[in-house]
Amino acid sequence: MYSCKPIRKILALIVIILSLSLSKTSFAAVAVPDVAATDAAGVEKVKAGMALYKANCTACHAIDRKVVGPALAGVWDRWESEAKLVAWVQNSSKLIASGDAYANKVFNENNKSVMTAFPQLSAEQVMDILLYIKNPGVAEPAKTAAATDGATATGTGDTKGTSNWYIWALITFLAVLALLLWSVTSKLDKAVREKAGETVEDVTLDKKIFNKKTFKVLMLIGSILLVFNIFNGAIDLGRSQGYAPDQPIKFSHALHVGQNQIECQYCHTGVEKSKHASIPGTQICMNCHKYVQQGPKYGKEEIAKIYNYAGWDPDKAKFVEAPKNIEWVKIHNLPDHVYFNHSQHVKVGGIKCQTCHGKVEEYEVMKQFAPLSMGWCINCHRQTEVKFAENKYYSVFQKYQEELKKGTKAKVTVEDIGGTECQKCHY
Amino acid sequence: MSNKKYWTSLDELNETPQYKEQAAKEFNFEINENDTEENGGTNRRDFLKAMGFSVSVAALASACKIPTHKAIPYTIDLRKAVPEVTPGLAVYFASTFYDGSEFANILVKTREGRPIKIEGNTESPFTLGGTSAKAQASVLSLYDVSRLPNPTIKNKKSDWKTVDAEIISKLDTIAKSGGKIALVTGTVASTITKNAIEKFVAKYPTTTVVSYDAISSYATRKANQISLGSPVIPTINYDKAEVIVGFNADFLGTGISSLENTRKYASNRVPTKDKPKMSRHHQFQSTMTLAGSNADYRYPIKPSEEKQALINLLATVGGSGTSKPLSGKDANDGIAKVAKELLANKGKSVVVSGTNDVDIQLLVNAINGTLGNYGEIINTAATYNLKSGNDEALATLANDLKAGAYKGIILLGANPVYNTPFADIFKNAIQKAELSVSTADRADESAQYCQYITPDSHYLESWDIISPVTGFYGFVQPTIVNLFDTRQSASSLMTWAGDTTPIGKFVQNEITALTGANYEAAVQLGFYGTPALTGGSGANVAASVAAVKADGVATKGFEVVFYEKIGVGDGGYANNPFLQELPDPISKVTWDNYVCVPFSFAKEKGIESQPADKKVPTANVTINGKTIKDLPVVVQFGQAAGTLAIALGYGREKAGRAGDMVGKNMYAYTKSVNGVTSYTVDGATIELTGNTYELALNQTYHTLMEDNNLPMREKKYRGSIVKETTLEEYKKNEHAGNEDREKIKEEFSNSLYDGYKPHDYKQGHHWGMTVDLNACVGCGACVVACSVENNVPVVGKRQVYRSQEMHWLRIDRYYNGNPDNPDVAFQPMMCQHCNNAPCENVCPVNATNHSSEGLNQMAYNRCIGTRYCANNCPYKVRRFNWLDYQGADSFGKFNDGKRSFTDSESQDYMFEDLTRMVLNPDVVTRSRGVIEKCSFCVQRIQEGKLTAKKEGRPLKDGEVKTACQAACTTGAITFGDQNNKESAVAKTFDTDGRNYFVLEEQHFLSAVGYQVKIRNKDEEPARFFINKPGV
């Protein structure tokens, strides 16, 4: 018979463990719970925290290492109360001024650099951020999934190539096998017949296959394939969709645009003003990298390259020599006879960068997304609607304006106003 | 409707068979002139070889990897205060162009920090936004690879520290020993250079400063010393004068401040319906000048007769003096007519002479004084600082140098071994001197003998203040850092004088002191002050007349006139290929000087068939016992009988690759008469050699012809190409000279091409252009501006000879009337952007087609080079790239070999990385084998539209200016939207009775309207119909 003793013992153990664990929690200065991936409400809060963290904290903090400010992991253990931590985040100077011992300690430990005040963050939001810092993995699945998706997507591309190769190999193998079998059977057949006393004409395999007729057909097919290939190859000459060369600095758009949410225009300053979006010089890199001295993937190695190009001495924290040119490998190469103007497309046309450059925010290595072929340009010009109503310049097209008003014309495309004519792009 | 016969060349006038054959042809040469099998040219085997090669190269090329391009960011050194530059956007800097005689307030267009184009500064009260051919081309001189990259000692590379130390030590030695130092300069209109010279003289008091001009106006200053009491050159208000009488004065082309004067002149030469009045211009001249070609009446006189003509005129207008009849009847009649008109316009007329002769200038002053033209028209309140050279000082210096009086010679930008009559004296003196320094930017004819060359910076790299007239200043600011290790000459002088203030700081302080404001604002505007418009005292007539020497001139033989051409000027621009290739407005010759002979001489010598094949006869011309051998002979209509004319500024030996050995140097034949350099010589003989010379001549091809077989047109001799009338007829009828237009519209309402509907331009833009033939003086600034803006290549002398020049815009020059003294008409001719364009229909690959904005588009990369379009273009404005002129071919440099500008098949100046910096990055360079032509500056249209779109507003009229329009100082060219009924172009098209379209009866529906040329003549001149001038 079973007694209830063991059950009691187990229960007791659970209670002890629970109480121990609880008591451990109660000893911690700021209570930040763990969140399980299955806890929907908790995950929501973690996600909210992640968003806030990325928007407000990443410029100076990382979770697991010191950047400008200290590493944030374990911050809940370092502060004595939630109220003080929140007060620090909302306005650290005030807390320091109040003479709080730990606040002054942190301030002094970090070269007396004042942490930006975030009065807009509520106590609850600060706690959400802490929740994320403690449980970063919980908010990640979506991202990991996306990354995996990406990997699979590129993977499939590769696999597709590979599987095609396998299929062709398989077909060839089967064809050879079929031929061999056929040859064997025909030889056996011949042997059997000869045994039976029949005289059999000696038709070899090669003669059967490579007679004049098949030769002609093969030649024809071969020539067609050759011409087709040459034609396609000629069209593709000078085109380089998917081109993703190694760059002198392993700059990641995924990190800067995707993770850190930096606007494209912050670096590509010309995009609304000029024909060139322009690749930023080190003077723009250094706006942030004076402070951000370590990257998440390559540590200090790649950022040190920027310092070298910029002539910046991180120890002395000043520019010590003239900047050197970073020789980026140019990815988007339009032929010389094409005039392209970024400001026309971005400022006037309101085209998103991603339309032509793809999901740059996900590119670890920059690549050419669009084919940049004339057909690709023209297609877009045929389909894209001109911002006719918003821009007074287009008042010069009176006929279209009337037709739009009357409703006889649904939309005016770039092509309608001459956007596919030679000298819009070639001069 | 004009019934005049217009001709462009002697061949056409005589209608030689050669001419007829050539006029019908598209290209004026045999394509394979040497390329026959006998000459070792192409045969079947070569063809197969070439084909095999092409196939293998193509295969190889396709197997190659695509080349890796680099993207270099625009990096800013954050340690310095550097202005923000947005790559792809142009930045304009106000600056000043100045070359001793010409002055222009300009804007320098820079892209990514490099100057690529000069535009006029429209804010300027002095030049009002006009530019000249020289100013337009000057940006190319910045990138001249012939410039010295560093200071030199005895033509060996050195550095500034060494050079300065050595020069200062030698100067000190010379000055301490009391040795004399000669500082030879050109005209100094720069207050900075003046200041530097003063400092230098203060430090080295034994210095003598001598300024001279290669082509001098010293006599004017000397005469004004007597007439006005000071050696000044007054400004002249050509815009206010009702009657202008020029005596050998080329005030439109090459005279003092010609840009400013051209603008003033043209402003009173365009009558309108509401204000049908214009000035009348008489010109007495020996050879045809630009000013002369624009005159209403011309009277050929010999140079030796000019003084007597002026004496006669003075006597006729009521002054003292005795008249003596001149040799030509025309001239005698002219004096009487001119005198009558001058008397009727007292105080509203002007007589000018360009002759560097004190007596002549005194007589001119006396006439103007008698007529009361001072004050209102001749403005002595604002006088020129330009052309302030002193011929007497130069002659004295030459004498002293001969005697070895100078121990030190410093040439401040002067090149006396080339451009004075004292070449040998200077050469010897420089070689013997203890110290010889030149600040030339290259080792030129004089600098090569100097111990030290301290190369000057280009003006686009310099700081300066230039004062062209009293009370007006133009500021020069650097638009790029020094390309080479050079230093501004003023800075060099200051250094040697012991003042080491950086020149930039010094000029900034001077500007602040001058304007009393922040120098940055002043420099941004580019100028300071307003020149006085009228005023000053009149001339002392009695003193002027009294000072005229008694006439005792007896001349013999041919009289030779040395003149200046609008392109290379006095020779300072000889190494600028844009200017070398700019056709002379009158003779239409490029890359050469030559001897101009009068038509009567041609008749006498039987020079009948010349320019169609461009092989002109040559002659030996003997002047003062020295013979110039094998000068090409050009028949110049309108040149006075018994005269010859040869241009100065050619025959440079040390100018650089483009300018060396082009033509002959004539400075040696000028001479100093009574201390004044004379540019006319008598007693010359000319002898035809029987040889021929291949002259790079334009205008005898690309001939516009009308279809004389059309029913309404009998033989009208270009009556529908150039239209002209007289002011009297225009006053009666605003359609004068253009009467046939209504009829043309009626009769030729159908297209040449059945079923070919003109495009529908009811909405959007429809670009159009107007060209006012009255405002156009033919100066050629537009031609150079077009070339610079659109990367139009320079092709070199040989290719121009083969009629393969690439100019998108040319100025056709037509003569009509008496060949001994014809009328001249200029007609800028560019793609007419026809709505029924004959070129478009014949292109087999649709490389040229029409845009919805009315542009005749040219897609270079679609063009396969059939040249059908060029063949079918009635205006002959399409140009074919026979060679790779700009290194645009995919396979790189095809034109290897010898690449001199003058005699090789092609040249490679645009292959140099440095020179390529001048290219406009918004316009593609065309490769070999494609057609190109005027695009109406489509890149500017697109830019203007984009700016309007970005600002969300309609495009304004006048916002988009073509390069030719922006460059034109007289406003002859207007560009705009025909659909905008308020635009200047639409208004001219719709309401101006003078407007017509060239070859309109063919119904090409061109988009360029021309306005009938109006001459201010009393009566329609005698019509001159000749089929064969058997004379």
Interface residues (C-beta under 8 A of the other chain):
Chain A: G233 A234 L237 G238 S240 P245 T269 G270 K273 S274 K275 H276 S278 I279 P280 G281 T282 Q283 M286 A310 G311 F319 A322 P323 K324 N325 I326 E327 W328 V329 K330 I331 N333 P335 D336 H337 Y339 N341 S343 Q344 K347 V348 E390 N391 K392 Y393 S395 V396 F397 Q398 K399 Y400 I417 G418 E421 C422 Q423 K424 H426 Y427
Chain B: S62 I66 T68 H69 K70 A71 I72 P73 Y74 T75 I76 D77 L78 R79 T86 P87 G88 L89 K762 Q763 G764 H765 N849 S851 S852 E853 L855 Q857 M858 A859 Y860 N861 R862 A888 D922 V923 V924 T925 S935 V938 Q939 Q942 K945 L946 A948 K949 K950 G952 R953 P954 L955 N979 N980
